[in-house]
């Protein structure tokens, strides 16, 4: 089923997983994660690449397992910055063969080990990937895109970022998933500004429960998101205490989710970092609130 069809009837709850970075040829460890996440009955699970696209060849395999063995809708990530059209066409053909109907179409990060000549690329932006898939596989896939509550790091300003987002939606994105954020006000600003610009597709909030100070600081720097004063104070007080930091990360993400649901969010997408116990802890602490997401 296409995620766009689910979003017409309810707000969604979903997770992101990625192929194991260690021993990339053996991906069986990911299935324990999916086993545990499946018990929470998500609307879909998305499958990303490993760092730098190192495990992108496993995305179709894992997505197929989620869809056909676990009977959960799978969303396959696809990046295009260094991809050729034939490669994209081949992956889409594989996804179609495995009955996977949903693709998160992304530009992806530029390679760090060499400078690319952008004039030779088949795809320069995510919108180019959306257009190509829509043309080559009409009415086959539900395409989604990424958006940035605190502005994409390469955008000159918030307004320019919004214009690029509008182009992505016009090219075929049927819903959007945000990059992580720790201050919900940035999400609300994004949604309001997007609607004013005529972007009417659902905007799902991407939440990452960060359970240790080192990874929090690294993630914030990598994604270009700010750390609110309240969270920063907690880190300063408890960064030496791993168990306390884990509790803080889970509880902070939980409060973000409660606030988002209270304000009518289109969906919650949890970046699990392949740690199902974190998602289980969040779900276990607010079961009634999560039911209220869809007025059950």
C-alpha positions as CSV (number, residue, x, y, z in Angstrom):
1,X,0.0,0.0,0.0
2,X,1.2,3.5,-0.8
3,X,2.0,5.6,2.3
4,X,0.1,8.5,0.7
5,X,-3.1,6.4,0.9
6,X,-2.5,5.7,4.6
7,X,-2.0,9.4,5.3
8,X,-5.4,10.2,3.8
9,X,-7.0,8.3,6.7
10,X,-4.7,8.7,9.7
11,X,-1.5,10.2,11.1
12,X,1.3,7.6,10.9
13,X,3.8,6.1,13.3
14,X,6.9,4.8,11.7
15,X,10.6,3.9,12.1
16,X,13.9,4.1,10.2
17,X,16.5,1.4,10.2
18,X,19.8,1.0,8.3
19,X,21.8,-2.0,7.2
20,X,24.6,-2.9,9.7
21,X,27.8,-1.0,9.2
22,X,30.0,-3.8,10.6
23,X,30.2,-6.9,8.4
24,X,28.0,-5.4,5.7
25,X,27.7,-8.6,3.8
26,X,25.9,-10.2,6.7
27,X,22.8,-8.3,7.4
28,X,21.0,-10.8,9.6
29,X,21.4,-8.7,12.7
30,X,19.0,-6.2,11.3
31,X,16.2,-8.7,11.5
32,X,16.3,-8.7,15.3
33,X,15.7,-5.0,15.2
34,X,12.8,-5.4,12.8
35,X,11.4,-8.3,14.9
36,X,11.2,-6.0,17.9
37,X,9.9,-2.9,16.0
38,X,7.2,-5.0,14.4
39,X,5.7,-5.6,17.8
40,X,4.9,-1.9,18.0
41,X,2.7,-2.2,14.8
42,X,4.2,0.7,12.8
43,X,2.5,2.0,9.7
44,X,5.8,1.7,7.8
45,X,9.5,1.1,8.3
46,X,12.0,3.0,6.1
47,X,15.4,1.5,5.1
48,X,18.3,3.9,4.7
49,X,21.9,3.3,3.4
50,X,24.9,2.8,5.5
51,X,27.4,5.7,5.8
52,X,28.3,7.1,2.4
53,X,25.9,4.7,0.7
54,X,28.2,1.8,1.7
55,X,25.4,-0.7,2.1
56,X,22.9,0.6,-0.5
57,X,22.9,-2.7,-2.2
58,X,21.2,-4.2,0.8
59,X,18.3,-1.7,0.9
60,X,16.1,-3.7,-1.6
61,X,16.8,-6.9,0.3
62,X,15.8,-5.5,3.7
63,X,12.8,-3.6,2.3
64,X,11.6,-6.7,0.7
65,X,11.9,-8.6,4.0
66,X,9.9,-5.9,5.8
67,X,7.2,-5.9,3.1
68,X,6.8,-9.6,2.3
69,X,7.8,-11.4,5.5
70,X,6.7,-9.0,8.2
71,X,3.8,-7.6,6.1
72,X,4.7,-4.0,7.1
73,X,4.9,-1.3,4.5
74,X,8.5,-0.6,3.5
75,X,9.9,2.7,2.3
76,X,13.2,2.3,0.4
77,X,15.7,5.2,0.5
78,X,17.3,6.1,-2.8
79,X,20.0,8.7,-3.3
80,X,21.0,10.1,-6.6
81,X,24.0,12.5,-6.4
82,X,26.4,9.9,-7.8
83,X,23.9,7.6,-9.5
84,X,23.3,7.1,-13.2
85,X,19.8,6.8,-14.7
86,X,20.3,3.2,-15.6
87,X,21.2,2.3,-12.0
88,X,18.2,4.1,-10.7
89,X,16.0,2.4,-13.2
90,X,17.4,-1.0,-12.2
91,X,16.8,-0.4,-8.5
92,X,13.2,0.7,-9.2
93,X,12.6,-2.4,-11.3
94,X,13.8,-4.5,-8.4
95,X,11.6,-2.7,-5.9
96,X,8.6,-3.2,-8.2
97,X,9.4,-6.9,-8.5
98,X,9.4,-7.2,-4.7
99,X,6.0,-5.3,-4.5
100,X,7.6,-2.3,-2.8
101,X,5.5,0.8,-3.6
102,X,7.3,3.5,-1.6
103,X,10.5,5.4,-2.2
104,X,12.1,8.2,-0.2
105,X,14.0,10.0,-3.0
106,X,17.0,12.0,-1.8
107,X,19.9,13.8,-3.3
108,X,22.4,12.3,-0.8
109,X,25.7,13.7,0.5
110,X,28.4,14.6,-1.9
111,X,31.5,12.3,-1.8
112,X,34.1,13.4,0.7
113,X,37.0,11.7,-1.1
114,X,36.8,13.5,-4.4
115,X,35.3,16.5,-6.1
116,X,32.5,15.8,-8.5
117,X,31.9,17.7,-11.7
118,X,28.2,18.6,-11.4
119,X,27.8,19.3,-15.1
120,X,28.3,15.6,-15.8
121,X,25.7,14.3,-13.3
122,X,22.4,12.7,-14.3
123,X,20.9,14.1,-11.1
124,X,21.9,17.2,-9.4
125,X,18.9,17.5,-7.0
126,X,16.3,15.3,-5.4
127,X,13.7,16.9,-7.6
128,X,15.5,15.5,-10.6
129,X,15.2,12.0,-9.1
130,X,11.5,12.5,-8.4
131,X,10.9,13.6,-12.0
132,X,12.8,10.7,-13.5
133,X,11.1,8.0,-11.4
134,X,7.7,9.6,-12.1
135,X,8.3,9.6,-15.8
136,X,9.9,6.1,-16.0
137,X,7.5,4.4,-13.6
138,X,4.2,6.3,-13.8
139,X,1.7,5.6,-11.1
140,X,4.0,2.9,-9.7
141,X,5.6,4.4,-6.6
142,X,4.6,6.8,-3.8
143,X,7.5,9.2,-3.7
144,X,8.5,11.1,-0.6
145,X,11.1,13.7,0.2
146,X,13.1,15.2,3.0
147,X,12.7,18.7,4.5
148,X,14.6,20.7,7.0
149,X,13.0,22.5,9.9
150,X,16.2,24.5,10.5
151,X,17.1,25.0,6.9
152,X,19.3,22.8,4.7
153,X,22.9,23.6,5.3
154,X,23.5,24.5,1.7
155,X,20.5,26.9,1.4
156,X,21.2,30.6,1.5
157,X,18.1,31.2,3.7
158,X,14.8,29.8,4.9
159,X,12.9,31.2,2.0
160,X,15.2,29.7,-0.6
161,X,15.0,26.4,1.2
162,X,11.1,26.5,1.0
163,X,11.2,27.3,-2.7
164,X,13.4,24.3,-3.3
165,X,11.0,22.2,-1.2
166,X,8.1,23.4,-3.3
167,X,9.9,22.3,-6.5
168,X,10.5,18.9,-4.9
169,X,6.7,18.5,-4.2
170,X,5.8,19.8,-7.6
171,X,8.1,17.1,-9.1
172,X,6.2,14.3,-7.4
173,X,6.8,14.1,-3.6
174,X,3.5,13.1,-2.0
175,X,4.6,13.5,1.6
176,X,7.7,14.8,3.4
177,X,9.7,13.6,6.4
178,X,11.7,16.1,8.3
179,X,15.3,15.9,9.3
180,X,15.8,15.7,13.0
181,X,15.1,18.6,15.3
182,X,15.1,19.1,19.0
183,X,13.0,22.3,19.2
184,X,9.4,21.7,18.0
185,X,8.9,25.4,17.2
186,X,11.1,24.9,14.1
187,X,8.7,22.2,12.9
188,X,5.7,24.4,13.5
189,X,7.4,27.2,11.6
190,X,8.2,25.0,8.7
191,X,4.6,23.6,8.4
192,X,3.0,27.1,8.6
193,X,5.4,28.6,6.0
194,X,5.0,25.5,3.7
195,X,1.2,25.8,3.8
196,X,1.4,29.5,3.1
197,X,3.6,28.7,0.0
198,X,1.0,26.2,-1.3
199,X,2.7,23.0,-0.1
200,X,-0.2,20.9,1.1
201,X,1.3,17.4,1.3
202,X,1.6,15.8,4.8
203,X,4.8,16.7,6.7
204,X,5.9,13.9,9.1
205,X,8.1,14.9,12.0
206,X,11.4,13.0,12.3
207,X,12.4,12.4,15.9
208,X,15.8,11.0,17.0
209,X,16.1,10.0,20.7
210,X,19.7,10.7,21.4
211,X,20.9,8.7,24.4
212,X,24.5,9.8,24.9
213,X,26.1,13.2,24.9
214,X,28.8,12.4,22.3
215,X,26.3,11.2,19.7
216,X,24.0,14.1,20.4
217,X,26.7,16.7,19.7
218,X,27.9,14.8,16.6
219,X,24.3,14.5,15.3
220,X,23.5,18.2,15.9
221,X,26.6,19.3,14.0
222,X,26.1,16.8,11.2
223,X,22.4,17.8,10.7
224,X,22.8,21.4,11.4
225,X,20.2,21.5,14.1
226,X,20.4,23.5,17.3
227,X,20.3,22.1,20.9
228,X,17.7,24.0,23.0
229,X,18.9,25.5,26.3
230,X,16.9,23.0,28.4
231,X,18.5,20.0,26.7
232,X,21.9,21.6,26.7
233,X,21.7,22.1,30.5
234,X,20.8,18.4,31.0
235,X,23.8,17.3,28.9
236,X,26.2,19.5,30.9
237,X,24.8,18.1,34.2
238,X,24.7,14.4,33.2
239,X,27.2,13.8,30.4
240,X,29.4,11.6,32.6
241,X,26.5,9.3,33.5
242,X,25.5,7.1,30.6
243,X,22.4,5.7,32.2
244,X,21.1,9.1,33.1
245,X,21.8,10.3,29.5
246,X,19.8,7.4,28.2
247,X,16.8,8.3,30.4
248,X,17.1,12.0,29.3
249,X,17.2,11.1,25.6
250,X,14.1,8.9,25.9
251,X,12.2,11.3,28.0
252,X,13.1,14.4,25.9
253,X,12.0,12.6,22.7
254,X,8.8,11.5,24.4
255,X,7.9,15.0,25.4
256,X,8.6,16.2,21.9
257,X,6.2,13.5,20.6
258,X,3.5,14.4,23.1
259,X,3.7,18.1,22.1
260,X,3.6,17.2,18.4
261,X,0.6,14.9,18.8
262,X,-1.2,17.6,20.8
263,X,-0.7,20.1,18.0
264,X,-2.0,17.8,15.2
265,X,1.2,16.4,13.6
266,X,0.8,14.5,10.4
267,X,2.9,11.6,11.6
268,X,5.8,10.7,13.8
269,X,8.9,9.0,12.3
270,X,11.5,7.8,14.8
271,X,15.1,7.4,13.7
272,X,15.8,4.3,15.8
273,X,19.6,4.0,15.1
274,X,18.8,0.2,15.1
275,X,18.0,0.4,18.9
276,X,14.5,-1.0,19.2
277,X,14.6,-0.8,22.9
278,X,14.5,3.0,22.7
279,X,11.4,3.0,20.6
280,X,9.8,0.4,22.9
281,X,10.6,2.6,25.9
282,X,8.9,5.6,24.3
283,X,5.8,3.6,23.2
284,X,5.6,2.0,26.6
285,X,5.5,5.3,28.4
286,X,2.7,7.0,26.4
287,X,0.4,4.2,25.0
288,X,-2.8,6.3,25.5
289,X,-1.3,9.4,23.9
290,X,-0.3,7.4,20.9
291,X,-3.8,6.0,20.6
292,X,-5.1,9.6,20.6
293,X,-2.9,10.3,17.6
294,X,-5.6,8.6,15.5
295,X,-8.5,9.1,18.0
296,X,-8.7,5.4,18.8
